[in-house]
Amino acid sequence: MNELHNENALASGQKYLGKIGLILYIALMNMFIPLSTDLYLPALPNMNLYFGSTTGITNLTLSVFFACYAIGMLFWGPLSDKYGRKPILVSGGIIYLSGSILCALSTNVYLLIIFRAVQGIGAGGITSVSTAIIKDCYQGRRRESILAISQTISGLAPMLAPVVGAILLQYTSWKGAFWTLSAIGILYLVLTLLFQETLSPKNRYVGTLAGSFARLLVVARNKSFFIPILLFALSSLPFMGYIALSSYIYIDYFGLSEKSYSYFFATNALITIIGPTIYVRFLSGMNKKLFASGCFLLSILSGLLVMAIGTLAPVLFLCSFLLFSLICTTIRPFSMNLLFEQQKGDSGSASSVINTMYTVFGCIGMLISSLSWGNIVAGLGTIIVVFSAISLIGWFLFLKSRIPCAGLK
């Protein structure tokens, strides 16, 4: 009863944002990553021509962003446990806005890569703290519901971003995407000033600055927490591989226009938005062991379909990959809540580790997918099958182990 009272007090204690405003604010923070990547995806092939660079170099604007985003999360999360959520949110927002403006002003691809790194460090603070706020304010099934709601709303970003990006290309260059991100950064900072702190002084880490970073190791040594995050985060490897390759698959491989590509990309995002809702409404009462196992098996099936028929036509590629995308969003509320249950304290550090693992595997996926596969569609299908199979095998071994896992065994 006390937990429910504390939850209601924290969620409703937002004088200016309110309960609904807090959820929308969290959703906006979760939109920063898809907005920061998907908005300029339609321009990637043209950026090669603009800068006179290769696909590998231009794609560094994606992978470097995510690498620095991961570093940023490890840095900001523990600091938010020591100094509170709001100072980190403000600092991350200012850095992100500065990086966005510098990206728009870049005169060559190497400067763009450097300024994307700045963007990534700022975004790391925003995302890591957004996850910690959810843990601060909500408990149990309510937390799963809030995770599903925020993920559903934030799912609008990958649906709309490439369409908006393609429209911007009709009136401006790739720079328009980064000026748009700058405007979003300003909006975010305004909302952050209205946000009220959710981590009370009594719940903050009171040790040294070095000690606050050492909490990352404490969280990472918790096998009940760290092993599941490794297994769940592997899904980001093929998914981010798809993000890096999608414009080349639809525009170069299938010969579609930038605008047509944006529609295919948005269709995939639109359908996957319902994933969290499907879980909360129909699958949350299912046996958790079987649920996760089924998700990994369906992911393998999706990869096999991409390899078998995804090479034949853009519609067939969309349909075969869509199953994997839907699984990724359906399993996310369950996996996040399960991980939160394993780590009762150090919310900022735990959030940093969770988001960093997803990001690190995502960076690896971008690099692997950019290799010379011969057929990039079949290569993506291979990546899905291999890493989904690793997750499935690892999941069975974890269930049979003696490592405890709250809410699971």
Steps between C-alpha positions, in 0.01 A plus 500: 500500500792733581657423161177594323477823703861589415436423134195724485680779686796498262291479185246760606758730658568660161340840559549618143513178296239295689462120478426490128759767426765294681424196281514713184826656619652155556376394155665807343830409665472150358441653156842665490683197365265408212464871416877547503548215252184444297445865408799508268501137384336588164788740432784251561549395134500868390738592781759269343484715187490831693811422703669283238529222758435127507209318662729376777619850591154657481358221716750602770261788569268227632743265675708778664180662627395175664846428641513843669137459605602181684795676666273788596250269668771337713618847603163665568306219672714476817516881518120514504500266804730743680378845390141430395325454165431860398859638494603214271198550274583869460871435437429224247247719320740792464774275363256332260371835372855629449593183309190525279578859401865414427389202287285731288798733453745222405700558182640148456413146605775479762375806685151352482628179659666698782187705570284188488721374784409813698132436425534142619656595834214741570235249394653244738409716797145548379423133437671349804318735737164447326515131590600580859200734536266211415661290772477795742128549447339163424489144635411149377221460243444876494863541395449253215198699386688830512792344312256378234325838475822701474647256248182510292500880489873519432443246223350785299852635449637223274168502313494874430871590494593350160183640342578845637861455391394413145270805491782723626721373217253644251555850637845493656814288528597250768575801723126554544481181709749635751333841521179310578680306774624832638142624526399177679793552738369845590150361566649230722696755707185706558317190629799404714483835679138414586593150621526452878759272659392137564803383699474624859822603681468209745510250211810646334844347512698680770849365429779649293482576130729205428279286719193592298666370182607186688130421545501400133722207594270407786206486259700310236606234753137414570465188283122497539500840330796485262445164328139578395599843370766337282242261352231765444742761365620269223179585312629855446789364294293393195246779555761775484657317210166550326502871591844540342408304186135590447555793263751301294267198489194693382671771290809329357406130510131525407526831309233695689495878538581672830131573551393139431771378734367722777153344460636146531709598801205676662269201438738276692511752786122549498424131545765448766345777711231253606758256641502635859119519501475139380717392792315696770149409381543140388835350603596645839326213680680236294774279647805728480743221417290383205428855388867593462583163339221549246624849417851372428362217282285740297803725451689208349203431270501863388869483411443183296215670312719803424763267353244293305261758353618843619738532205221472242300822547478795741156392623627150577799643683271724705268212592781261593696753708185639662462190717841562657423870558169416665668249732760760604233744619269235649767356730636837614253581788547149641880505474540850646273428795673167564836676508373771736380227740854359523657831607315679779740793547741696278225579249715740298789253475262215414336711229843589363604135479173398333508771235874469447477129427226557243705777343831312493340202329325742266835652401640154436196423287556812290863405442426135418215589264727743313740220405507367143227236514450472127125515549422747780146369554615141544781628723251675727291181520811305600573749779143465632516119503844472661449743786140398570623140527771610744235674713277191496781264602622741767145536635460123543837475674411789732166340594675173585772671705487558875518877456188652661274733303218684679164462328628219278633213710 
